[in-house]
């Protein structure tokens, strides 16, 4: 008998929720990512609980146990139960009644097999009891053990239920699949046949999935296949994934974090990304990276103007234009990022005022950069005096 082992399994809040839901004989089962990741000995997934109890009964059971219950998604069977300040989603077993590619009309069920059958991939249709005992209604454990990603049942049917599953396929493949298996042929055939459905998805959902995909250790194989199938072009017209493996290589060599925005920028400096609905911070960072990588500047100029983004910019530029990224260039950029112009506007007043003041300060900064920061404050002021 297989059991999962995870620190969260022994958490008193987790067990309190399970005990409350199961107080009168209902099942309280962990499901999905938390079970999958526990079996893979990986962290980083929310703890979701499935039950055969109806939503109203879950509310009553939780409150009877002294826990707070919030109907966060009651129409779809989800109640958030709060224990010791932590919220856990408890969702009644469901089966799909109707789907339109974006959302589903569901009916509640008492059958775990029906609940499992409506999920996306076999490795995500795994359940565990509160004591960790595994329940595998669709025989997904062999796929998980082999790190083989497959849709449940007919792949095209699963995708047409929710077209976001196209992107989820590539995201889960990048994070959990054994690359030596390649890509499931049935899945690729189904994706090629359902590309038109991507246009129906909200920008928020697409953007969220793309950021998660691009955050994987190495999403290069997945982006390459997405390009071959037309998925990438459908989402980001004009995007090219050829520079992404180079960016990943530099990240690994320089021990940089897996940065989805840096990687997104590598898909093309002029690729429109409005289909992703990025946050303001993400959009700002992307624009700065694109601007820096798209201009011809010496390493010192990149370091000075880009500051915290200097190394990212050097990596991106080298990946896109095929130039060599040397340790010397990196050190020059790092040094430049720490430099501050030794003169200020106050030093040039009152001789210079208004627009003339700004122009003269800019000229001095340009000369200082050209000297690789060697011009002293006195020398810069002499230049200002000479020009006056």
C-alpha positions as CSV (number, residue, x, y, z in Angstrom):
1,X,0.0,0.0,0.0
2,X,1.4,3.3,-1.1
3,X,1.4,6.3,1.3
4,X,2.5,9.8,0.8
5,X,5.0,11.5,3.1
6,X,5.0,15.2,3.6
7,X,5.5,17.7,6.4
8,X,2.1,19.3,5.7
9,X,0.4,16.0,6.3
10,X,1.1,16.3,10.0
11,X,0.0,19.9,10.3
12,X,-2.6,20.3,13.0
13,X,-4.6,22.7,10.9
14,X,-4.7,20.3,8.0
15,X,-5.8,17.4,10.1
16,X,-8.4,19.6,11.9
17,X,-10.1,20.3,8.6
18,X,-10.1,16.7,7.6
19,X,-11.5,15.6,10.9
20,X,-14.3,18.2,10.7
21,X,-15.3,17.2,7.2
22,X,-15.1,13.5,8.0
23,X,-16.9,13.8,11.4
24,X,-20.1,12.0,10.2
25,X,-18.6,9.5,7.8
26,X,-17.9,11.7,4.7
27,X,-14.6,11.3,2.9
28,X,-11.9,14.0,3.2
29,X,-9.2,13.3,0.6
30,X,-6.2,15.3,-0.5
31,X,-6.1,15.6,-4.2
32,X,-4.1,16.9,-7.1
33,X,-0.8,18.8,-6.8
34,X,-0.2,18.3,-3.2
35,X,-0.4,14.5,-3.6
36,X,1.6,14.5,-6.9
37,X,4.4,16.6,-5.4
38,X,4.5,14.6,-2.2
39,X,5.1,11.5,-4.3
40,X,7.7,13.2,-6.3
41,X,9.3,14.6,-3.1
42,X,8.8,18.1,-4.3
43,X,7.3,21.1,-2.6
44,X,5.3,24.0,-3.9
45,X,1.6,23.1,-4.3
46,X,-1.5,24.2,-2.5
47,X,-3.3,21.7,-0.3
48,X,-6.7,20.9,-1.8
49,X,-9.2,18.6,-0.2
50,X,-12.0,16.7,-2.1
51,X,-15.0,15.2,-0.4
52,X,-18.3,13.4,-1.1
53,X,-20.1,15.7,1.3
54,X,-22.3,18.4,-0.3
55,X,-21.2,22.0,0.0
56,X,-23.9,22.9,2.5
57,X,-22.9,19.9,4.6
58,X,-19.3,20.9,4.5
59,X,-20.3,24.4,5.8
60,X,-22.3,22.8,8.7
61,X,-19.6,20.2,9.5
62,X,-16.9,22.9,9.7
63,X,-18.9,25.2,11.8
64,X,-19.9,22.3,14.2
65,X,-16.2,21.8,14.7
66,X,-15.6,25.4,15.5
67,X,-14.0,26.3,12.2
68,X,-14.8,29.2,9.9
69,X,-16.4,28.2,6.6
70,X,-16.5,30.6,3.6
71,X,-18.5,29.8,0.4
72,X,-15.8,31.0,-1.9
73,X,-17.0,28.9,-4.9
74,X,-20.1,27.2,-3.7
75,X,-21.7,27.0,-7.1
76,X,-18.8,24.8,-8.2
77,X,-18.7,23.0,-4.9
78,X,-15.8,24.8,-3.1
79,X,-15.9,25.9,0.5
80,X,-12.8,27.5,2.1
81,X,-12.4,26.1,5.6
82,X,-10.2,28.1,7.9
83,X,-8.3,26.4,10.7
84,X,-5.5,28.1,12.8
85,X,-5.5,31.0,10.5
86,X,-5.0,28.9,7.4
87,X,-7.6,28.5,4.6
88,X,-8.1,25.2,2.8
89,X,-10.3,24.7,-0.2
90,X,-12.7,21.8,0.3
91,X,-14.5,20.8,-3.0
92,X,-17.3,18.3,-3.4
93,X,-16.8,15.5,-6.0
94,X,-18.1,16.7,-9.3
95,X,-18.9,15.6,-12.8
96,X,-19.2,17.9,-15.8
97,X,-22.6,18.5,-17.2
98,X,-21.6,21.0,-19.9
99,X,-18.4,22.8,-21.0
100,X,-17.7,25.6,-23.5
101,X,-13.9,25.6,-23.6
102,X,-13.6,28.1,-20.8
103,X,-15.9,27.1,-17.9
104,X,-17.9,24.1,-16.9
105,X,-21.4,23.5,-15.6
106,X,-21.0,20.8,-12.9
107,X,-23.2,18.4,-10.9
108,X,-22.1,17.2,-7.5
109,X,-21.2,13.5,-7.2
110,X,-20.5,10.9,-4.6
111,X,-18.3,8.9,-6.9
112,X,-14.5,9.5,-6.8
113,X,-14.1,8.0,-10.2
114,X,-16.3,10.6,-11.7
115,X,-14.4,13.4,-10.0
116,X,-11.1,11.9,-11.2
117,X,-12.3,11.6,-14.7
118,X,-13.0,15.3,-15.1
119,X,-9.4,16.3,-14.2
120,X,-6.8,17.0,-16.8
121,X,-3.8,14.7,-16.5
122,X,-3.4,11.2,-15.0
123,X,-0.6,12.4,-12.7
124,X,-3.1,15.0,-11.2
125,X,-5.9,12.5,-10.6
126,X,-4.3,11.1,-7.4
127,X,-5.9,11.2,-4.0
128,X,-4.8,10.5,-0.5
129,X,-6.6,9.9,2.8
130,X,-5.7,11.9,5.9
131,X,-3.3,9.2,7.0
132,X,-1.5,9.5,3.7
133,X,-2.9,6.3,2.1
134,X,-2.9,6.7,-1.7
135,X,-6.1,6.3,-3.8
136,X,-5.5,6.0,-7.5
137,X,-8.9,5.6,-9.3
138,X,-7.5,6.0,-12.8
139,X,-4.2,4.2,-12.5
140,X,-2.2,7.4,-12.8
141,X,0.6,6.4,-10.4
142,X,2.6,4.5,-13.1
143,X,2.6,7.7,-15.2
144,X,3.7,9.8,-12.3
145,X,6.5,7.3,-11.4
146,X,7.7,7.4,-15.0
147,X,7.2,11.2,-15.1
148,X,5.1,10.7,-18.2
149,X,2.4,13.4,-18.9
150,X,-0.8,12.1,-20.5
151,X,-4.3,13.5,-20.7
152,X,-7.1,11.5,-18.9
153,X,-9.1,9.6,-21.5
154,X,-9.4,11.3,-25.0
155,X,-6.9,14.2,-25.2
156,X,-9.0,16.3,-27.6
157,X,-12.1,15.9,-25.5
158,X,-10.2,17.1,-22.4
159,X,-8.9,20.1,-24.3
160,X,-12.2,21.1,-25.7
161,X,-13.6,21.1,-22.1
162,X,-11.1,23.9,-21.3
163,X,-8.6,25.2,-23.9
164,X,-6.3,26.4,-21.2
165,X,-5.3,22.8,-20.9
166,X,-3.1,23.3,-24.0
167,X,-0.9,25.6,-22.0
168,X,-1.2,23.5,-18.9
169,X,0.1,20.5,-20.8
170,X,3.3,22.4,-21.7
171,X,3.6,23.9,-18.2
172,X,3.3,20.5,-16.5
173,X,5.6,18.9,-19.0
174,X,8.3,21.5,-18.3
175,X,8.0,21.0,-14.5
176,X,7.3,17.3,-14.1
177,X,7.9,15.2,-17.2
178,X,11.0,13.1,-18.0
179,X,12.2,14.8,-21.2
180,X,13.6,11.4,-22.4
181,X,10.1,10.3,-23.1
182,X,9.5,13.1,-25.5
183,X,5.9,14.4,-25.8
184,X,2.8,12.3,-25.9
185,X,1.8,11.9,-29.6
186,X,-1.9,11.9,-28.8
187,X,-1.6,15.1,-26.8
188,X,0.3,16.9,-29.6
189,X,-2.2,15.7,-32.2
190,X,-5.1,17.0,-30.1
191,X,-3.4,20.3,-29.5
192,X,-2.8,20.8,-33.2
193,X,-6.5,20.2,-33.8
194,X,-7.7,22.7,-31.2
195,X,-5.5,25.7,-31.6
196,X,-8.5,27.9,-32.5
197,X,-9.7,27.6,-28.9
198,X,-6.8,29.6,-27.6
199,X,-8.5,32.8,-28.8
200,X,-11.4,32.3,-26.4
201,X,-9.2,32.4,-23.3
202,X,-8.9,35.4,-21.1
203,X,-5.7,37.3,-21.1
204,X,-5.3,36.8,-17.3
205,X,-5.5,33.0,-17.6
206,X,-3.1,32.9,-20.6
207,X,-0.6,35.2,-18.9
208,X,-0.6,33.3,-15.6
209,X,0.1,30.0,-17.4
210,X,2.8,31.5,-19.6
211,X,4.6,32.9,-16.5
212,X,4.4,29.6,-14.7
213,X,5.7,27.8,-17.8
214,X,8.6,30.2,-18.3
215,X,9.5,29.8,-14.6
216,X,10.3,26.1,-15.1
217,X,14.0,25.0,-14.8
218,X,14.3,24.7,-18.6
219,X,11.2,25.4,-20.7
220,X,13.1,25.4,-23.9
221,X,11.9,22.0,-25.3
222,X,8.3,23.0,-24.5
223,X,8.6,26.4,-26.2
224,X,10.2,24.8,-29.3
225,X,7.3,22.3,-29.6
226,X,4.8,25.1,-29.1
227,X,6.4,27.0,-31.9
228,X,6.3,23.9,-34.2
229,X,2.6,23.4,-33.5
230,X,1.6,27.0,-33.9
231,X,0.7,27.5,-30.3
232,X,3.4,30.2,-29.7
233,X,2.4,32.1,-32.8
234,X,-1.3,32.0,-31.8
235,X,-0.4,33.5,-28.4
236,X,2.5,35.8,-29.3
237,X,2.6,36.7,-33.1
238,X,6.1,37.0,-34.3
239,X,7.7,35.2,-31.3
240,X,10.8,33.1,-31.9
241,X,12.0,30.6,-29.3
242,X,15.5,30.0,-30.7
243,X,17.2,32.3,-28.2
244,X,15.6,30.8,-25.1
245,X,18.0,27.8,-24.8
246,X,20.9,30.3,-24.8
247,X,19.3,32.4,-22.1
248,X,18.8,29.2,-20.0
249,X,22.4,28.2,-20.5
250,X,23.7,31.6,-19.4
251,X,21.3,31.4,-16.3
252,X,22.8,28.1,-15.3
253,X,26.4,29.2,-15.9
254,X,25.9,32.4,-14.0
255,X,23.6,30.9,-11.3
256,X,20.9,33.3,-12.1
257,X,17.3,32.6,-11.0
258,X,14.8,31.2,-13.5
259,X,13.3,34.5,-14.6
260,X,10.1,34.4,-16.7
261,X,10.4,38.0,-17.8
262,X,14.0,37.7,-19.0
263,X,12.9,34.6,-20.9
264,X,9.8,36.2,-22.3
265,X,12.0,39.0,-23.6
266,X,14.2,36.5,-25.4
267,X,11.2,35.5,-27.6
268,X,11.6,38.8,-29.5
269,X,12.1,42.5,-28.6
270,X,9.1,43.6,-30.7
271,X,6.7,40.8,-29.9
272,X,3.4,42.2,-28.7
273,X,2.5,40.8,-25.2
274,X,-0.8,42.4,-24.6
275,X,-2.4,39.0,-24.9
276,X,-0.8,38.1,-21.6
277,X,-2.1,40.9,-19.3
278,X,1.1,41.2,-17.3
279,X,1.3,43.1,-14.1
280,X,2.6,46.7,-14.2
281,X,5.9,45.6,-12.6
282,X,6.3,42.8,-15.1
283,X,5.5,45.1,-18.0
284,X,8.0,47.7,-16.8
285,X,10.8,45.2,-16.3
286,X,10.1,43.7,-19.8
287,X,10.2,47.1,-21.4
288,X,13.5,48.0,-19.7
289,X,15.1,44.7,-20.7
290,X,13.9,45.1,-24.3
291,X,15.2,48.7,-24.5
292,X,18.6,47.8,-23.1
293,X,19.1,44.7,-25.3
294,X,17.9,46.5,-28.4
295,X,20.5,49.3,-28.2
296,X,24.1,49.0,-29.0
297,X,25.9,50.1,-25.9
298,X,29.2,49.1,-24.3
299,X,29.1,47.0,-21.2
300,X,29.9,50.1,-19.1
301,X,26.9,51.9,-20.5
302,X,24.6,49.0,-19.9
303,X,25.8,48.7,-16.3
304,X,25.4,52.4,-15.7
305,X,22.0,52.8,-17.3
306,X,20.4,49.5,-16.5
307,X,21.8,49.1,-13.0
308,X,19.9,46.1,-11.4
309,X,19.1,44.8,-14.9
310,X,22.6,45.1,-16.3
311,X,23.4,41.4,-16.1
312,X,20.0,40.4,-17.4
313,X,20.5,42.8,-20.3
314,X,23.9,41.4,-21.2
315,X,22.6,37.9,-21.1
316,X,19.6,38.8,-23.3
317,X,21.6,40.7,-25.8
318,X,24.2,37.9,-26.2
319,X,21.4,35.3,-26.6
320,X,19.6,37.4,-29.3
321,X,22.5,38.5,-31.4
322,X,24.9,35.6,-30.8
323,X,27.7,37.8,-29.3
324,X,30.1,36.4,-26.8
325,X,29.4,37.2,-23.2
326,X,32.7,37.5,-21.4
327,X,33.6,37.7,-17.7
328,X,35.3,41.0,-18.4
329,X,32.1,42.5,-19.8
330,X,30.2,41.3,-16.7
331,X,32.7,42.8,-14.4
332,X,32.7,46.1,-16.3
333,X,28.9,46.2,-16.1
334,X,28.9,45.4,-12.4
335,X,31.5,48.2,-11.7
336,X,29.5,50.7,-13.8
337,X,26.3,49.9,-11.9
338,X,28.0,51.2,-8.7
339,X,29.1,54.5,-10.2
340,X,27.5,57.9,-9.5
341,X,28.2,61.0,-11.5
342,X,30.5,63.2,-9.4
343,X,28.9,66.5,-10.4
344,X,25.3,67.6,-9.9
345,X,23.1,70.4,-11.2
346,X,23.9,72.5,-8.2
347,X,27.6,72.5,-9.2
348,X,26.7,74.1,-12.6
349,X,24.5,76.9,-11.2
350,X,24.0,79.8,-11.6
351,X,26.0,79.8,-14.8
352,X,23.6,77.4,-16.3
353,X,19.8,77.5,-15.9
354,X,16.7,75.7,-17.2
355,X,17.1,73.6,-20.3
356,X,20.7,74.7,-20.7
357,X,21.5,73.3,-17.3
358,X,20.0,69.9,-18.2
359,X,21.8,69.8,-21.5
360,X,25.2,70.7,-20.0
361,X,24.8,68.1,-17.2
362,X,23.9,65.5,-19.9
363,X,27.0,66.4,-21.9
364,X,29.2,66.0,-18.9
365,X,27.7,62.6,-18.0
366,X,28.3,61.5,-21.6
367,X,32.0,62.5,-21.4
368,X,32.4,60.9,-18.0
369,X,30.9,57.6,-19.4
370,X,33.2,57.8,-22.5
371,X,36.2,58.1,-20.1
372,X,35.1,54.9,-18.3
373,X,34.4,57.0,-15.2
374,X,38.0,58.2,-15.1
375,X,37.2,62.0,-15.3
376,X,37.3,63.5,-11.8
377,X,34.8,66.0,-10.4
378,X,37.4,68.8,-11.0
379,X,38.0,67.8,-14.6
380,X,34.3,67.7,-15.3
381,X,33.8,71.1,-13.8
382,X,36.7,72.4,-16.0
383,X,34.9,71.0,-19.0
384,X,31.8,72.9,-18.0
385,X,33.7,76.1,-17.6
386,X,35.5,75.7,-20.9
387,X,32.1,75.3,-22.7
388,X,30.5,78.3,-21.0
